[in-house]
C-alpha cells in the first residue's frame, strides 16, 4: 500500500488468494478477536480484465478463475457455534472498473447472448461515476464476497453459502456489520469481489467490478445463537437517498418467482430504451448497477409480484 492509504498492522496482500471454500486451506494470518485487518483485493475477474481490455477478453473469460478469495484469516477463539462479526470500516476502490455481459451468465441470458464490455473511470474521492453523457450513478463501494470456511467439503467461490461467500449484497457498505455462523475453528475468514456500485440482483452478471483496499474489524460473538446464515445490520439509509427525487418501477407477475423477476427487469429495460435513448445492452448493464428489486407480493397464490425500479436522479438530463 502507498503512504496515506488504508493500512493496519495486520494485512493480507493481493497475492494471498485462493479459489475455493475449505477449512483445509491454511490461514495466511492469525489475529485476536477485535483486531482490525486490511486487505488488498483484485477485481472479481481475477485480473482477466484490465483498463485496456476489449470484448475479445470477455469471449476468453474463464469463469473458473472468477471471484478469488483473499485470506483466510484465523481468528483466535472462534469455534463452531459462535458468530463472526465483520465490521466494515473502510472501502476504497481503484480508479477504474468494468461491467460485462458474459455469454451464458446473468438473469436474461437468452435475451442477451453476445459478449459486451464497459470500462468505467472511477475517482475514489467522488461518490458517483458517469455511465454515459447524461447518466451519472451513485457509487456505494462494497465487497461482493465475505465468508468463513464451511464445516466440511470444498465449494467453488461463485454460489453463495450459508457461511457467506458471494452474497453480492449491496447494502453491506462501510458502517455496516455482517454476522456469519462459525463452522470451523478460527472461522477462516476470506473476502474479495470489490464493487463500486451494484443494483439489486446484479442482473447482467456483473456490477462495477473493481480492485479494492479494505479495512475490516473481526470479532468473535457468543451472544448471537440465532445466526445460522448471513445476517447484517446497517445504521444508514444512504442507498435509498437517490429515490428522494422519485423513481420509476415495473411489476413482474408470474407463478414462478424467478420468472416474475425476469419480467420486471425486462420491463425496466424497455422503459429505459423507450424514454432514455439507451440501447437494450446499455439498459441491461445500467439495470445491473443501479436498480432496486423488491418482492412486492407472495401470498396471493398462484402468482407473485416483483418490482424493479430505477432512481430518476441518475438521469442528469432527459435525452428526450
N, C-alpha and C positions, 0 to 999 in steps of 0.2 A: 504494500500500500504506500501511497505517496504521503508526505507530511501534510497534516491537516485533514486527511480523510478519515473515515470511520476506522477506529482502532481499539484494541483491547489487549490485555496481557495474554489472553487465550485466543488463538487464531487458527482457522482452518483455511489453507490456501487452495487455489483453483485446481491444483494437481492432485489433491486428496479426494478423489471421486470414485464412485462405484456405480454399477448398473443393475443392482437387484436389492431387494429387501431380504435380509437374512441375519439371524443372530450369530452366524458363524463368521461374519466379516469382522476382522479385528478393528477395534477403535483406533482412530488417529490422534485422539486427545482424551484425557481424563480430567474431569473438573468436579468440584464440590457443588452441592445443591446451592442455588442462589448466585452462582457465578455468571458473569457476562462473557459471551463468546462472539467473536466476529468471524465472518465467512466471506471469502472472495468466490463468487459463483460465476460460471459462464452461462450462456443462454441455454434454454431448454432444447435447442437443436444440437447441443454438444459441439458447437463450433463449426457445424456443417454449413452455416450461413454466415456471411461476412457483409460489411457495408458495400462491398463491390459485387455481391452475388447477383445472378440473373435467374430467370425462370428455369434455366437449364439445371441449376443447382437443386431446385425442388424436384425435378424429374429424377435426380440421382440421390435424393434424400433417403437415408437409411433409418427407418423408424426404430429399429432395434437399438440404435445408439442414442435415442432421444431421452430427455429428462434425466440427465446424470444427477446423482445424489452426492452431496458434499458432507463428509464425515466418515464414519459415525463418531459421535461424541458420547463417551461413557460418563454417566452422572452418578457419582458415589451415593450409595444409599437407596437408589431406585430399585425396587423389587416388584415382581409381578403382583398385581392388585393395587399398586399405587397409581397415581396420576402424575404425569409430567406437565407442568405449566410452562408454556413458552411465551414470554412477554416480548412483543415486537417493539424494539426500542428505536432503531433507525434503519431505513432502507434507502439506498442511493443507486439510481440507475446509471447506466453508461450514457454516452452521448449519441447513441443510435439504437435502433430496434428494428424488428421485422414482423410482418404479418404475412401468412401464406395460406393458399388453398392447396392442400396436398391431395392428389387424386386418391379416392377410396377412403378418405378420412374426413370427419365432420358430420354435422346433423343432416345436411342436404347433399349428400354425395352424388345422388343421381341427377340432381339439378345442376350441379357444378362439377363436371367431370375433368376439367382441364386445370393444369397447374398454373398458379398465379403467385406473384411475389410483390410485396410492397416494402421498401426500406424507409424507415422513419428517421428524421433528425430529432434528437431529444436534447433538452437542456435540463440537467438535474436540478437546477435552481429555479426553474419555471414550471408551474403546475398545469401546463396544458401543452398540446402538440398539434401541429397542423396536419390534417388528413389530406386536404387539397384546398385550393382557394375558396374561401367562404365557409369552411368547416374546420372548427377547432374543437378538439375533445379534451376534457379534463383528464389529467393523469393522477392516478392513485396507486403508487407502487405497492406491490405485494408479492409474496412468494407463492407460486402455484403448488409447490411441494414442501411439506413439512411432515415428518413422520418418525415413528420409532420402529424397532425391529419386531416382527411377529414372533409368536411363541414357538412355532415350528415351520419348517419348509422354506422354500425360496420363491419369491414372487417378482415379476417384472415391475418396472417403475411406472408404467403408464396408467393402469387401472388403480383407482383409489381403494384403500383398505379400511377396515375398522380401526386400524392403528395409525391412520392418516395417510400420508403419501401424496399422490397427485389429486388433491381435493379441489384445486382451482377455485377457491372461494374468495372473491374479490373484496369481501368485507374485512378480511384479516390484514388490515393495513397497520402502519405504525400507530401505537397507542392501544392496540388490542391485545388480548391474551387468548392463546389456543391451549386447550386441555386435551391430552391424549392418554389413553389407558396403557400403562406399562405392562408388557408381556414377557420381557426378558431382563435379566439382571443388568443394571446400568442404563436401561432404557434404549441405549444405542440410537441416539437422535441424529437424523440427517435432514438436509434441506436442499432446495435448488429451484430452478424454473422461474426466474425472475420475470415479472410482468410490469410494464409501465402503466398499462391500462387494460381492462378486460370488461366485456359485458357479461351478464349472467349467461351461463351455459357455454361460453367460448364457442359459439355455434359453428364457425367455419373451421374449427380445429386448432386455431392459434389465436393468441391475444397480441399485444405489442410485446413481443419477446425481446428480452434484453439482458446482458450481463448485469450483475448487481453486487453491491457491497452491503453487507447485512450485519446488524448488531442485535443479538437476542440474549435474554436472561432465562436460564434454565433452572427450574425449581421443582423439587420433589414435593408432592402434596399427598397426604394420607387422610384428608378430610373430605374427599370427593368420590365416594364409592359409587356414585351413580354414573360416573363417566365410563361408558363401555364402548364409545365411538367418539370421533372428534366433536368436541364442544368448543364454543368460543364466546367471549364477551367483548363488547365494544362500548366505550363511553361516548362515541361520536356518531353523528349522522351526516358526516361530510359527503358521503356518497350520494345522498338524496338531495343535496342543496341545488344541484343542477336542475331539478324538477321544479324549483320555485318559479321559473319562467314558463312553466307549462310543459306538457308532453303530449305525444300522440300515441295511441295504443290500438292494437288489433287483437281481437279474441280468436283463438283457435278452438273449435269444438269438435270432439271426436270421442268415441268409446274407448280409444287407446290413448293413454296419457302422452306417450311419446309422439304419436301422430298428431295429437292436438297441439303439441309444441311446434312440430314442423309447420302446421297450418298457420299458427300465429307468426312464426318467423318469416314464412313466405309472404304473409300479408304485409308485414312491416317493410320487407324488401320492396314489394310492389308500390307501397306508399312512397318510399324514398325515390324510386325510379320515376314515378309519375309527377312528383311535386318538387324534387330537389335536383333534377338534371343529373342524376347518377346513373352509371351503368349498373346492370344487375350484379356484376362482380364487385364493383365498388360498394354497392349497398350491402352485399353479403359480408364483406370484410368489415364495413363500418358497424353492422349489427353485432359482429363478433367482439368488437372492442368497446361497445358503449350501451347496448340495450339492457333493459330490465325485464326479467321474466318472473311471472308470478302465477302460482296455481290459484285461480280465482274461484273455482268451484269443483268439489269432488263428491258431493253427497247425492246429487240428482242422477242416480244411475239410470240408464247405462252410459251417459255422456259426461265428459269432463270439459272444463273450460280453463284454458291457459292464456294469459295476456302477455304480449310482447309490446313494450313501449320504448320510445326514444325521446330523450330530453330535447326540446326545441331550442334550448340555449346554445347548442353546439353549432347551429347554423347562424354564422355571423352576418350573413346577408342572404336573402332568398333569391336563388338563381332565377326563379320565375316570378 
